[in-house]
């Protein structure tokens, strides 16, 4: 019936207040009137959109036919995107009558179904689950069959949303646990060839479950971890190691101890490209240091410091690697046994990188590691003694690192001052002219006052001339006594301050690395050289000269 009506009704433009435009016949002839949505969150609908979706909902069975038609059309596309709204008035009949079962069965029974139709099936299924999470049980007949097409991005996104951290899907995740979803995934990993692209997405899906508080306990199990540890591949090692890194925790550390010799072997192999699995391996090793104390002696004896520093120097622009090396360094310096092996190799390399400044990124990261090591030694006497025996480290901390930290504390950015000439306004010119006139007026007043002083009688000067030398001498004597007394008191205060600072410097733990008494004495000598008469006024200096 609708197809017949579509043939006799011409396309129209729908004004906002035209009720006829929202009838299903007119919508089918004007697909552009149908609103489109994305499945991200439930959106607030306008009055117009609500009318259109209500009209589509009354004919949902026909709408489903257009979505899964053999030859794609603009109408089917708009109908599919309208269903992404996941609105109750549109999805109610679809869910209650189970209208997805028939097209899903038809698609999955075909040997090579249309990829577009399969992706649309996943999208509509996700919309129904968002509308009513309990509706996932209706899709149990075909849900796991979608895993066969997980290499299609829309299918992977469907499972990614379903297994993620969105609280909307918590009820659906509980249902996945009841049907042993973790066993389904591990079986797929087992039977999938090592060069099959689907294997990559199975690995990624295992890593995604760490974001779900419901699914994460099921995937951090010996069954899942043992499958991931034993499934060696050639093309998808990055995804496999990233999944292992995501699932490493206190519960899985025992199952991942077998990865340590593999990590040592892979990091010591020569390579010219830093891949994703190299970074993930370093991340797993970092977590082993944090969680597995039983492997600390083996890590200390593995002599991995040169390999890690080779990564550090060779790939300075690899920001993800730099961040992982930073976390790895912090973990190493927290364990004295490992720090004793890594610090003598790591810190000289960082000092050289910071001094050479061949790479700004490398120099900044090197300074960060050195400063971290310096701060760690305050709480670890063994590490402090170890750092003192590293050649040049003490001097580097006092000079280069101190200068760098001072620059880091200063403000940066903003407009540059003095590089561009500021345009002068008319008001500035008026102010300048007024200031000039005021200055000339003051000069004229001064000259007039001087001429008046000359015309005054000088009788008083004659009588006072006899007493002037004696009065001047007595005033100078009193001022010299006051200055000498003031000078003595200030010298005593300086002596007390200097002695106090020396006592404080001896008591601080940072003196062994960040400063000592010789440096304080040099600073005091420099201050005395710069100011030869620190407590004497300019007039007194002239009198002495």
C-alpha positions, 0 to 999 in steps of 0.5 A: 500500500505504501509503495502504491502511495509513494508513486502517486504523491509528488515530492513537497516542501514541508513548512513547520506548521503543515500537518499534512507534511508529517504523514507517512506518505509525504515522508516517504516521498521526501526522505530529506524531511526525516531527521538523522541522529547518532547513537551517542546519547539520548537527545532532546527532540524538537516538536517537528522531530517528535511528529515525524518519529511518531509517524514513522513508528506507526509504520515501523514494519515497512520502515524495517523493510526499507532499511534492509532492502537489497538495493540501498536507497536514500529513503532506507538510509534516512530511516536507518539514521532516524532509528539511531534516535533510540526514542521510545515512540519509534522503538516500542513496536520494534521491540515488543513485536520482535521485528528484527528477528526475521531480517536478522535470520535472513541475513545470517543464513546467507553465505555472504551477506551484504556488509551494509545490511549486517552493519545496519542490523548492529546499529538498529540492535544497539538502538533497541538496547539503548532504548530498553536494555532488557531487549538484548535477550531478544537478539540472543539468536544472532548477537554472537553471529555478528562476531564473524563480522567484527573486522567491519568497523560498525560491528566492532563499534557495536561491541565496543559500546556494549562492553565499555563504561557507559552505564546505560549498558550495565543491564545488558552486560549482566546478561552477557555474563549469564551467557558466558561472553568471556568464553565466547571470545576466548573460543573465537581467539582459539579458532581464528588463524593468526593472520586473520584480521578479526583476531586483531579486534578480538584482542582489542575487545578484551582490552576494552572490558577493563572499563566495565566494572561488570565485565572486567572481573570475568576477563581478568581470569586465568582462562582469558590471560592464558589464551592471550599469552599463548596466541603468538601472531605475526601481524597483530602483536601490538593489539595482543600486548596492549590487551595484556597490558590492559588486563594486568592487575593484582589478580592476573600477575601470577598468570603473566609471570611467564611474559618476563623472559619474553619481554627481555628477549624482545627488548634486547633484539635489534630493531629500527622501528619502535612498534606498539608492542615494544611500548606495551611490553615496557608497560607490562614490565612497569606493572611487573615492577609495581605488583610482583616483588618476587621478580625484582631480583631477576629484573635487576640482573636482566641488564635492561637499562642499556636497552631502555636508554637505547629506546630513549635516545633513538626515538625522542619524538615518540611521545607515547614511548616517552611517557611510558619510559617516565612511568618505568623510571619512577617504578625503578627508582621506587625499588632500591634493588632495581635502582642500583642497576638502572641509575648508573646507566640511566642518569648519565645518559639523561645528563648527556641528552640534556646538555647536548639539546639535540632534541628539545623533547629529549632534553625536557624528558631527561630533565624530568627524570633527573629531577625525579631521581633527585627528589626520590633520594630524600626519602631513600638514603641508599639511593642518595649515596648511590647518586653521589657516586655518579660522576658529575651528577652533583654538579649537574643538579646544582647548575643545569637542573637548578637553572632549568627548574628556575626557568620552569617556574617563571611565567611564559607566553603572552604578548612580547614587550618591546618588539613592536612600536606602539602607536601614539594617540592624540592624547599622548601628544597632548600629555607630552606637550603639557608636560613640556610646558609645565617644565618650562614654567618651573624653570622660569619660576626658579630663575625668578626666585633666584633673582629675588634671593640675590636682592635680599640683604646679606646682614645675617650671613656676615654675623653667622660666618664666624660660627659656621665652621664650628657648627659644620664640624660638630654636625659632621662629628655627630653624623659620623658617630651615628653612622658608625653605631649603625654600621656596627649593629648591621655587621652584628646582624649579618654575622648572626644571619650567616652563622644561622644559615651555615647551621641550617645548611649543615642540617639539610639533606640536600647539601650533599647534592644541591649545595654546600658551605663553599658555595655559600661562602663564594656567594658572600664574597661576591656580594662583598666585592660588588659593594665595597661600602655596604653600610656607608652613605654616599656623602660619607664616602665622599668625605673619606675620599 
